[in-house]
């Protein structure tokens, strides 16, 4: 009996590590291509979002931006717009998404361009903790992941101010969310 009681915490730790390993599949994919010169890589740490949200000013546009970024926990972007294997990369990244943890929010296939957006929430659906975007076409690939407490309408507003290839696809979230 003592062995069973001793093994329960070990089993629980193993479950937690296996769950985090599924989440890390996207991080590993990101890291796999982070040093590849074909890609533009952006990583914004949670601390930077926190620091930026503390900057005060009288600029109304900046105050709107502060409201958007104050609850963000991080941003990872991996994008390439002049590659020959965008569809293959898209399919590989797609296979890494743990679909049991994410809810598909949007799928668009227009000719040879594919766009998919997933969200991950806390379980009750009130707070989105991750927004994941994948885009693939023959010559383009985009993977974008926002983490934190996310309001979809605010993220689509933020996409208009980001000068990052692929961020324009986030505007589709707002229109889909309001339908």
C-alpha positions in Angstrom: 0.0 0.0 0.0 2.8 2.4 0.8 4.3 1.8 -2.6 1.1 2.7 -4.3 0.8 6.0 -2.3 4.4 6.7 -3.1 3.8 6.0 -6.9 0.7 8.3 -7.1 2.7 11.6 -7.0 5.3 10.2 -9.4 2.4 9.2 -11.8 0.9 12.7 -11.5 4.3 14.4 -12.3 4.6 12.1 -15.3 1.2 13.2 -16.6 2.0 16.9 -16.1 5.3 16.4 -18.1 3.6 14.6 -20.9 0.9 17.3 -21.1 3.5 20.0 -21.3 5.4 18.0 -23.9 2.4 18.2 -26.2 2.4 22.0 -25.8 6.1 22.1 -26.5 5.6 20.5 -29.9 4.8 24.0 -31.3 7.8 25.5 -29.4 10.1 22.8 -30.8 8.8 23.5 -34.3 9.5 27.2 -33.8 13.0 26.5 -32.4 13.8 24.1 -35.2 13.6 26.9 -37.7 14.6 29.9 -35.6 18.2 29.9 -36.9 17.2 29.2 -40.5 18.0 32.3 -42.5 15.0 31.8 -44.8 12.7 32.8 -41.9 12.0 36.0 -40.1 11.8 35.2 -36.4 10.1 37.3 -33.7 9.9 36.5 -30.1 8.4 38.9 -27.6 8.9 37.8 -24.0 6.1 38.3 -21.4 8.3 40.7 -19.5 8.5 43.1 -22.5 4.7 43.1 -22.8 4.5 43.9 -19.0 7.1 46.7 -19.4 5.3 48.2 -22.4 1.9 48.2 -20.7 3.3 50.3 -17.8 4.3 53.2 -20.1 1.9 56.1 -19.6 1.1 58.9 -22.0 -1.7 61.2 -23.1 -1.7 59.6 -26.6 -5.2 58.0 -27.0 -3.9 55.5 -29.6 -1.1 54.4 -27.3 -3.6 53.9 -24.4 -5.7 51.6 -26.6 -2.5 49.7 -27.4 -1.7 49.4 -23.7 -5.1 47.9 -23.1 -4.4 45.3 -25.8 -0.9 44.3 -24.6 -1.3 44.4 -20.9 -2.6 40.9 -20.6 -0.5 39.3 -23.3 2.0 36.7 -22.1 4.2 36.4 -25.2 4.4 36.4 -28.9 6.2 34.0 -31.3 6.3 34.5 -35.0 8.0 32.4 -37.6 7.5 33.6 -41.2 9.0 33.2 -44.6 7.7 34.8 -47.8 10.1 33.6 -50.4 10.4 29.8 -49.9 9.6 26.9 -52.1 8.2 24.5 -49.5 5.5 26.6 -47.8 2.8 24.0 -48.1 5.1 21.2 -46.8 6.1 23.4 -43.8 2.4 24.2 -43.2 1.5 20.5 -43.2 4.3 19.6 -40.9 3.4 22.4 -38.4 -0.3 21.3 -38.7 0.6 17.8 -37.7 2.3 19.2 -34.5 -0.8 21.0 -33.2 -2.3 19.0 -30.4 -5.9 19.2 -31.6 -7.3 17.8 -28.4 -6.0 21.0 -26.6 -7.0 23.6 -29.2 -10.4 24.6 -30.6 -10.4 25.4 -34.3 -11.7 28.9 -34.8 -11.2 29.5 -38.5 -10.2 27.6 -41.6 -9.7 29.2 -45.0 -8.5 27.7 -48.2 -8.4 30.0 -51.1 -6.8 28.5 -54.1 -3.4 27.3 -52.8 -3.3 29.5 -49.7 -4.3 27.8 -46.4 -5.1 29.7 -43.2 -6.0 28.1 -39.9 -6.5 29.7 -36.5 -7.0 27.8 -33.2 -7.6 29.0 -29.7 -6.8 27.3 -26.4 -8.9 28.3 -23.4 -9.0 27.7 -19.7 -11.9 25.2 -20.1 -14.8 27.5 -19.4 -14.4 29.4 -22.7 -14.3 32.8 -21.0 -10.5 33.4 -21.3 -8.4 32.4 -24.3 -4.9 31.6 -23.2 -3.4 31.0 -26.7 -4.1 32.0 -30.2 -2.3 30.0 -32.8 -2.3 31.0 -36.5 -0.8 28.9 -39.4 -0.6 30.1 -43.0 0.8 28.1 -45.8 1.0 28.6 -49.6 3.6 27.4 -52.1 5.9 30.3 -51.4 4.8 31.5 -47.9 4.7 30.1 -44.4 3.5 31.8 -41.2 3.3 30.5 -37.7 2.1 33.0 -35.1 1.3 32.3 -31.4 0.0 34.8 -28.9 -0.2 33.7 -25.2 -1.8 35.3 -22.2 -5.3 36.5 -21.4 -6.5 37.2 -24.9 -9.5 39.2 -26.2 -10.0 38.2 -29.9 -11.3 41.7 -30.9 -8.3 43.4 -29.3 -5.9 41.0 -31.0 -7.3 41.8 -34.4 -6.8 45.5 -33.7 -3.2 44.8 -32.7 -2.7 43.0 -36.0 -3.3 46.2 -37.8 -0.4 47.9 -36.0 2.1 45.0 -36.2 4.5 45.2 -39.1 5.0 41.5 -39.3 4.3 39.3 -42.3 1.3 37.2 -41.7 -0.2 39.4 -39.0 -2.8 40.6 -41.5 -4.5 37.2 -41.3 -5.4 37.9 -37.7 -8.0 40.4 -39.0 -10.0 37.3 -40.1 -10.5 36.4 -36.4 -12.5 39.6 -35.7 -14.8 39.1 -38.6 -15.3 35.3 -37.8 -15.8 36.0 -34.1 -18.6 38.5 -34.8 -20.5 36.3 -37.2 
